[in-house]
Amino acid sequence: MSFGRPPGQLTFNPTPPERGSFPLDHDGECQPVMKDYLACLKKVRGNNDPECRQLAKAYLKCRMDHNLMARDTFQNLGFQDEKDKGSTSTSTSTSTSAQK
């Protein structure tokens, strides 16, 4: 019997990440971009700054280019192009004026 643990047997079932493994960058191929990103986060105190988001995007692109993660579109990774944001706002204003 262990002290501090409730009686009975505890089971722990680990679950894998949703998007698979995320291998370590043993060769340091993306380390400069990672350091820039971490410095940016420190500078803006963890806020979601557009500059830091661009560095995060560059870091993920580096990882994809060096086969450290599976290729995916940036939209699936939470990034949208500025063109997409602009077209979304114009399409909603166009549909709103069409409804009037």
Stockholm file with secondary structure:
# STOCKHOLM 1.0

chainA/1-100         MSFGRPPGQLTFNPTPPERGSFPLDHDGECQPVMKDYLACLKKVRGNNDPECRQLAKAYLKCRMDHNLMARDTFQNLGFQDEKDKGSTSTSTSTSTSAQK
#=GR chainA/1-100 SS CCTTSCSSCCCCCCCCCTTCCCCCCTTCTTHHHHHHHHHHHHHTTTCCCHHHHHHHHHHHHHHHHTTSSCCCCTTTTTCCCHHHHHHHHHHHHHHHHHHC
#=GC SS_cons         CCTTSCSSCCCCCCCCCTTCCCCCCTTCTTHHHHHHHHHHHHHTTTCCCHHHHHHHHHHHHHHHHTTSSCCCCTTTTTCCCHHHHHHHHHHHHHHHHHHC
//
